[in-house]
Amino acid sequence: MEKLQVISPVDGKVYVELDAHDPHAIDRVLERAKKAHKAWRTVSLPERMPSIQRFIDAFVESTDRISTELAWQMGRPLRFGPNEVGGTRERTLGMLDLAESALADLYVGEKPGFRRFIRHQPLGTVFVVPAWNYPYLIAVNSIVPALLAGNAVILKHSAQTPLVAERFADAFAAAGLPDGLFQFLHLTHRDTAAVIRDPRVDFVAFTGSVAGGHQIQKTAADRFIGVGLELGGKDPAYVAADADLAFSVENLVDGSFYNSGQSCCGIERIYVHESLYDDFVAQFVALTEQYKLGNPLDPETNLGPVAKKSGADLVRRHIDEAVRSGARALVDAARFPQTELGPTYLTPQVLVDVDHTMAVMIEESFGPV
C-alpha cells in the first residue's frame, strides 16, 4: 500500500502519513456512491436541506482543531484559521438560502397545449478535487451544491491538505448524512486519473493549476463528462487617479499578501496612475514592512510560510530574474530575519520597474511578491 506524506511548511518535517486507497477500496467507494445517489435523488430538496444545516453546525464545533491542522499542513497563521471556518459556514448557509430558487423549474414560455419548462436533474456522482490554499472554502463550493442537487460526492483533497477531507467526513457523519453519500479518497495522481475515467463518475470539479487543469480535461474528455475548472491567473489591480490612496494601499497590501500571497484571486501586479504612483509605492512598502513573518502557530504571526518549498523556489526565481532584468526590490530582507526559519519562509517583497518581458508580470507567482 502506497504512503502519502504531508511535509509541513512549518518545520520541513513529516506532519502526517496516510495510506493511499488501493483499487479495491476505490471500487467500494464508487459503488457505495452510486447506490447512495439512487436513494438520495428521490429525496425532496426540503428533506435534504436539514442534513446540510446539521453538517455545518457540527463543522463549526471543530474550529480549534481545524485551525491547528491548517497551520501545520499549509502554513496558515493560527489566528486566521477561524476565518476559513466562518467563511465555510457563511457560504454553506448562503447556498442553503439559494437552493430552492436555483433548483426550481425554469419556465420557458407559453405554447398552446404544452407546459414547457427546464428541470434540473442530479447527475449522479460528483468527484471533487480542490486545492490546498483555501482547502475548506474551495471544497465546500462544490460539495454542498452537489449534495443539495441530489448527487453523491467523492472528495479527493490535495496531497498537501488531506486531513481536510477527513474533517468534512467527520462533520457529515455527525449530521447523519445517509451512508455513502459523502466519501473521500486519498489518491495518487495515477489513481485520481483512474477515478475520473471510471463510468461511475459523472462530473469533476477541479481547482488548481493550469497544468493540472489540462490533465483533468484530457482525462475526462474521453468520456464527455462535465468538468468544472477553476485555475490560476495573474490578477491585476488598477489604482485610478481619483482613488482613495489610503484605502487602496490597505486593501491591495492585504490582497497581495494575505495567505502568504497564495490566493486564486490574490493581487499579483498593480498598475498605478502616475499622479499617485510615488505616494502609493511609499505607503505600500511601509505597510508591507509591518508584517510579522514567523511560525504560524505563534498567535502574533500574520504572515506564515508558503505551503511548499517548490512554491517558495518559484517566487525566489521570479524575483531574482526580474531584478537581473532591471527591476528593483524595495523591501530589505534584513527586516525579516525569520526567513532563517526554513526555506518556505519568504520576505514579502515589492518590485518596481518591472515590465511584461518578466515572468513575475505574466506568470502566476502564488506567493508574497
N, C-alpha and C positions, 0 to 999 in steps of 0.2 A: 504494500500500500504506500502510495506516494505521500510525502510530508510537505506541508505548506508552512513556511516560516514568515512571521512578521518581524522585520528588523525595525526596531523603534528608532525614530529620528532623535529621540531624547538623548540616548547614550550609545547608539550604534549596536546594541545587543539584541538578541532574540527576545522579543516580548511574549510571543505566544507561538506554539507549534500545533498545527492541526492536521488531521488525516484528511486527505482529499477523498471525496466519494469515488468509489470504484464503479465500473459499469453495471454491476448487479444492483447496487444501491441507487444509481441514477435511474435504472429501469423501474425500480419500485416507486420512486418519487414521481416519475412521469405517469405511471399507471394510476397512482393514487390521485394525482391532479385531474386526470381525465374523468375518473369516477366521481370525484367531488364536484366537478363542474356540472355534470349531468343533473345532479340534485340541486345545486345552487342556482342554476339558471331558471328553475321553476319557482324559486322563492321571490316574492314581490319585493320591489325596492323598499317600501316601508318596513318590511321584515328584515332586510339586510342591514339597514342603517344602524340599529342599536348595537350590532356587533362591532361596527367601526367606532362608535362612541365609546364602548367599553374598552376597545383596544387603546385608544388614545389616552383614556383615563389611567389605564394600567401602565402605559409607556411613560407618562409624566412622573409616576411614582419612582422610577429608576433614574431620575435626573443625575444624582450624585455619581452613581456607578457609570452611567453613560459618559459624563463629563471626564471622569478619570481615564476611562478607556480611550476616549478620543485623544486626550493629551499624549498617551503612550503610543497609540497607533499612528497618528498623523501629525502630532506636534501642536495641535490647537491649544492655546493657553487655557488653563483650567477655568479662569474667570469668564471665558466666553462659551464654555460648554452649555450652560443653561440657555443661551441664546438659540442654539440649534434645537434643543428640546422644545423650547417655547415656539420657535418658528414652525417646527413639525406639527405641533398641536394646532397652531393657528391655521396652517394650510389644510390640515385634516378637517377642522371644523368648517372652513370655507368651502371645501369640496362637498361636505355633507349638505351645506346650505344650497349649493348649486345643483346637487344631484337630480332633484325632481325636475327642474326646468331643463337641464342639459340632456336628460334621458327621455323627455316627453316626446310623444309623436309629433312630427313636423308636418303640418297640413300644407299641401302644395296647390291649392286652388280647386274651385268647383268644376265639375263636369257632369252633365245630366246622366243620371243613372249610376254614378260612381261616387265612392267616398275615398278620396286619394290622400295618401299620407306616406311618410317615410318613418319607419320604425327602427330603432336601434336594437340590435341583437348582440348578445355576447359572442365573442369569437371562440372561446374555449380556454386554452392555457396561454397565459402571457408570461414570457420569460424576461425578467428584469435584470439588466446588467448595468448598475450605476457606478459612478466614480467615487473616489475616496475623499475629495476635497470638501464636500458638504454631504457626507455619506447618508445622513438620515433625510435631509431635505430633498435631495435629488431622488432618492429611492421612493419616498412617500408620494412624490408627484405622479408616479406610475402605479404604485401598489394600490393605493386607496381608490382611484378611479376605476381600475380594472376590477376590483372586488365589488364595488358598488354597481358596476355594469353587468355583473353576473358571471365574471370569469374566475378561473383559478389562477393562482400566481406562484411561480417558482422564482426565487431570488438567488442570483449568483452575485455576491458582492465582490468588490475589489479585493485583490490579494493583500492590499495594504490595510484594509479595514474589515476583515472577515467577521469580527465579533459583532458588527452592526447587524448582520443577518440574524445572529442568534438572539440579539435583544428584540428585534422585530418578532421573532418566533415566540419568545417569552411573553410578549405583550398580547399577541394574538391568541396564544394558549390561555392566558388569563381571561381574555374576553370571551372564551368559549366558542371561537370560530369553528365551524364544522371541520372534522378531521380531513386532512389532505388539501384543504382549500388554499392555505398558505404554507409553503415549504421553502427550504433553502438548500443550496448545494455549494460545497466548497470544491472548486474545479480547477484543473489545469487549463491552459489555453486550448490544448488538443480536445479535451472533453467538453469544453464550452462550445467549440465548433460542432462537436458531435450532437450536443443537445439541440442546437439551432437546426441541424439537418433532420432531426427526428420528426416524423409526421405528427407526433402528439403535441408539438409546439405550434401555436397558431399566430403568434405575434412576438416581436422582440423590441424591447425598449432599452436603448443603449445611450449612456452618457460617457464621454471620454474624449480621447484624442482623435484628430482627423485620421491618423493612420489606423487606429483601432476601428473607427467608423467604416473605413474602406474594407477592412477584413470582415466585419459583421455583414456589410452589404453584399460582399461577394459570396459569403457563405449562405446567406438567406436567399439570394437571387435564384438559386437553382430550384427553390420551392415556390417562388412567387408569393411568399407570405409578407404581410406588412411589417415594416421596420420604422421605428421612431428613433431619430438620431439627433442628439444634442452634442455638438462637437466644439473644438477650440476655436479661438479667434484672436484678434489683436485689437481689442476695444479702445477706441479713441474718445477723447473729450475735447470740446472746444470752449474756450473762455472768450466770450464776446466783449466788445469794447464797453458795453453798458452793464457788465456783470457785477454783482456784489463781490468784491475781491475777497473779503474775509470769509464769506460763505463758500465761495468757490474753492479757496485753499483748504478749508477744513474738510469739505466733503470729498475733494479729489485726493487729498492725502489719505483719508480713510479708504476711499475706493481703490487706491493703489496698493495699500499695504495691509489692509485687513486680511486675516487668514494667511499672513505672510505673502500676500500677492497671489495666492492660489485660488482664484475665483474665476468661474466661467465668464462672469460679467465684470470682472475687475478692470480698472483703468490701467492700460499698458502704455499709452502715449497721449500726450496732451498738446494741443495747438492753442496758443495764447495770442490774442490781439496785441499788436506791437505797443499800443498805448498803455497796456497793463503788464507787459512782459517782465520788466525788471523787478517791479514790486512783487509780482506773482512768484517769480523764481525765488527771490529772497525769503519771502514768507513761507513758501512751500518747503524749502530746505530747513528753515528754522523749526518748523513744526515736525518735520521728519526726524530731526535730531533729538526730539523729545521722547522718542520711543524707548521702551525698556526691553531690550532683547535679552532672552535668557531661557532657562529651563521652564517649560510650560506648566510644570507642577507648582512653581512659585507663584503665589497669588498676586505679586507685584508685576509679573511679566505680562506685557501686552503685545509682544511680538515674539513668536516662538520660532523654532527651526522649520525649514521646509520638510516635506514628508519623506523625501528620498534623496540620497546622495546624488543620484543621476540627475535629478531636477536641480540641485544646487550647482552641479557642474555645468549644466546648460546655462544657468543665469550668469555664472562667472565667465563662461566663454562669450556670451553675448556682450557683457560689459567690456571684457578685455579686447575683443575685436573692434568694438565701437571706439574705444579710447585710442587704439592703434591707428584708426582711420580718421582721427581728428576730433572725436567727441571729448567732452570734459566731464569728469565725475566730481560732483560738488560736495559729497559727504565724505569726511575724513574717517577712514576705517578705524583709526585710533580711538575714536569716540565710542566704539563698540568692541571693547576687548572681549566681550562674551563670545565672539566668533571663535575663540580658542576652545570653547566647549566641545567642538566637534565639527566635522565637515558639512553638516546640514545647517549650521548657524551662519546666517548671512547678514552683512551690513545692509540696511535699507538704503539703496543708492538712487541718486537723482542725476540723470545725464542731460546735458545741453549740447548744442552744436552738433546735433545728430542729423542725418539725412536718410533718404529712403533707399540708399545703397547698403545700409547696415542691417544686419539680421535683427538687431534689437528693435528696429522700427517696423519690420514686416513679418517676423515670425513670433509666435506666442512664446513669451519667456516664462510665464507662470511662476513668478517669484517676486521678491521685493525689490523691483527696479522699475 
